[in-house]
Amino acid sequence: MSRPLALALLPALHLALASCATNPVTGGQDFVLVSEAQEMRMGRQVDAQVKQRYALYDAHGMQAYVEGIGQRLAKASHRPGISYRFVVFDSADVNAFALPGGYVYISRGILPYLNSEAELAGVIGHEIGHVTARHSVQRLSAAQGAQIAVAVAQIFIPAIRTQAGGLAVDTLGTALLSGYGRDQELQADQLGATYLARTGYDPGAMRSALVVLKNQELFDAEVARQENREPRRYHGLFASHPENDQRLQEIVQHAALLRTENAADGRDAFLKRSEGLVFGDNTHEGVVRDGVFYHRDLGIAMRLPPGWRAVNRPDRLIAIAPQGAGRLELRNPAKATGTPAEFLERAESTSDATPLEINGLSAAMVRTADRVVAAIFQADRAYVVVGTATRFASVDTDVNPLVESIKSFRALTDAERDAAKALTIKLVVAEPNTRMADLAARSPLGRNAEGYLRLMNGLYPKGEPVAGQTLKIVQ
């Protein structure tokens, strides 16, 4: 079948394949363009992409712990018959999301800010709620009706299969990053609270989990102002604080009608699991300390331009100048072949690279008015560093921080290798005179240590611990 003919048939396919399906939660009819089988297939497709990008985090049996909580909640849900999978992925970002078909992901970075098993169950239950109510399917059908018709048509018309898959995944990704809209997010909260109550947890933990995440969002906004960047948001649902959101209060009150006596909190069990949990960047990703990036496994170090913010991603380290005026990328290494100049020409389509030596390592660099690109050979690895300074005014003075940063690239010393490891959580017991400011003064978390420690212990913004309270600190 030719491509023009296939596209001409899409309106007919749209009408023929779209159908009303019974919503597992409400029992009402939803007009959707994706069958349950297609939902499962789409989930498997995106799950494979997630696992390519992120490693699993399984220290202290965390995978089995989260899986156990998730499966109990899933069995109490409106769709107990599908195969749920619960994964802790190794990222410092504060995040959780669910894919179609029952794939639920919790970031390592969200765990330090929770303070009980019930709060963790609230986060997981919320994501299960998105799955049971088929929010991703509704979002895809409503936002991209014609494009989802293409996705459905791909089963019958192989010629358009690649295009359709891309459209569906792009639309789904937007929903995962920005949230599903207020009504669907609140429904997921209601469902999560209901599932908590059905499994013996206090449904009020749904609200307390949201309070924790909102406080983290408010704190990050403060840090963002210091760093001249945009704040990060956890789905961006509540403009006001969850404690002041009337509809959320009604949802939790409704779920509380199902509450059982002696509802579980699981604080002690959760805190025990938290000891040793990585906080911030993991060792295998490399860590930033006092403006220097150290990667113990690769055996390298590089100083970042002064005042620049580091963003560590699985495939590269990114340093961003205040107000976004410049950017520096250190990419994952490739196998070193040829000379650094030849490697740079192949990798970045550059020419006229200047050979040089950087701290005993062979290298080559190309410098233009707004860009600096270098290749550095260390052992059998080739590192590419790319710096851009599109908003700088003076090439001679303002591109220099990029060049100086690149020229700081070097092999780790033995002492640095021992120190280039992730920060971890330790449990301590508060004494009568314990104050958060004193704990912060001894913390490696820097100028915002007190805010981080208050968040991690449910004491944000001004709370103080009581004697005998178990606290999380970072070491």
Secondary structure as UniProt FT lines:
FT   HELIX           3..8
FT   HELIX           10..17
FT   STRAND          19..22
FT   TURN            24..26
FT   STRAND          29..32
FT   HELIX           36..53
FT   HELIX           59..61
FT   HELIX           62..75
FT   TURN            80..81
FT   STRAND          85..89
FT   STRAND          96..99
FT   TURN            100..102
FT   STRAND          103..107
FT   HELIX           108..113
FT   HELIX           117..132
FT   TURN            133..134
FT   HELIX           135..143
FT   HELIX           145..153
FT   TURN            154..156
FT   HELIX           158..160
FT   HELIX           161..178
FT   HELIX           182..198
FT   TURN            199..200
FT   HELIX           204..227
FT   TURN            235..236
FT   HELIX           242..244
FT   HELIX           246..256
FT   TURN            257..258
FT   TURN            261..262
FT   HELIX           267..274
FT   TURN            275..276
FT   STRAND          278..279
FT   HELIX           283..285
FT   STRAND          287..289
FT   TURN            290..291
FT   STRAND          292..295
FT   TURN            296..299
FT   STRAND          300..303
FT   TURN            306..307
FT   STRAND          309..313
FT   TURN            314..315
FT   STRAND          316..320
FT   HELIX           322..324
FT   STRAND          327..331
FT   STRAND          334..335
FT   HELIX           340..348
FT   STRAND          354..358
FT   TURN            359..360
FT   STRAND          361..367
FT   STRAND          371..378
FT   TURN            379..380
FT   STRAND          381..388
FT   TURN            390..391
FT   HELIX           395..398
FT   HELIX           400..407
FT   STRAND          410..411
FT   HELIX           414..419
FT   STRAND          423..429
FT   TURN            432..433
FT   HELIX           436..441
FT   TURN            444..445
FT   HELIX           446..448
FT   HELIX           449..456
FT   TURN            457..458
FT   TURN            460..462
FT   TURN            467..468
FT   STRAND          470..474
//
